[in-house]
Amino acid sequence: MNTVSTVWYTPVGDEVPFTARLQLLNHLITTSTLFEQLSSETAVTIKMHFGEEGNRGYVRPEMVSVITDAITARGGKTVVSDTNTLYRGRRTNSRDHLALAREHGFTDEAVHGRVEISDETIDDEVSSVPVEGGRFISTAKIIRRYREAPFLVGLAHFKGHIVAGFGGAIKNIGMGCATREGKLAQHASVAPYIIMRNCIGCGACSEVCPQDAIEIIEGKAILDPKKCIGCASCIAVCKSDAVELDWSGGRDYLPDKMVEYTSAVLGSPGTKCFINVATKITAECDCLAQDDPVIVPDVGFLISSDPVAIDQACYDLICRKAGGYDPFRKAHPGRDPLRQLDCAERMGLGSRTYELVTVR
């Protein structure tokens, strides 16, 4: 018999003004009592997504400040953080990523906490964690702060995803806490390749490659896939869009790998809490560099100590709001959005059986 997990839920319709939403979020956090576990000077890490350039799907800084204020009121000290991306853009390195976060309003003053981007080029920032029972990942490469956080809050915007079906608490932790090498391990099972027509032979990729897998021959970068370890450092430094990935490689198993990474992050003794924001629900991930249209009216806020239960509850509420059909399957035919939840429950990360406590 499955364990029944508690998920607290506050409905928020499209008509609810922003200031009222902040009050509802605070009331939800207080009612759940999940932050009552905090003691004086507890170090709290919030993992969230600061937003891609051109995309407005991220959780707003004002909402983050509601959460940090609730932590501070109980004596906690908060760091609000994100990790760098695998794909190109301003979120590839910590300096540009932090600048973009500030442009989106994520300053220390706005969120009432310290805003940081983890820099995986520093060895002390990375943990290699064995994955017990992993079918696809034997060792996960994750940012150390999330694994070792005394109190970890996963703050996720719930939305669709082209491969996983949807992204919520599990994706925010499994994919979001991984290093760039770890993200590559989840997304693809092949090495990067060089687009010769774009390569200018600058040698930046060769210089940064830790395995000497890239040589500059006759003015072009030549990559040896047998030497490549998939760290994706070459993608980050290439300024001519000459290094690419076959994103279709291994995509059928991305949900399983994502869950195995989630297991690596959450398999530590620290306390965990998850908050899902199910508003501005789009078909695509917030990593898309454009403002995607909504596919379902706003649903509300959810909080739980169980990442599986909170994602299942979000999914159920959204399907109900859509009138009984699955908007994520419609947006991405052939993808099973529940696969990640099946895998997560099998790995003991939580329960798909939940009690929904509505807080108004």
ABEGO torsion letter per residue (X at the ends): XBBBBBBBBBBBBAABBAAAAAAAAAAAAAAAGAAAABBBGBBBBBBBBAEBBGBAABBBAAAAAAAAAAAAAAGBBBBBBBBBBABBEAAABAAAAAAAAAAAGBBAAAAGBBBBBBBAABAAABBBBBBBGBAABABBBBBAAAAABABBBBBBBBBBBAAAGBBBAAAAAAAAABBAAAAAAAABABBBBBBAAABAGAGAAAAABAAGABBBBGGBBBBBAAABAGAGAAAAABAAGABBBBAABGAAAAAAAAAAAAAAAAABABBBBBBBBBBGBBABBAABBBBBBBABBBAEBBBBABAAAAAAAAAAAAAAAAGGBBAAAAABBGBBAAAAAAAAAAAGAEBABBBBBBBX
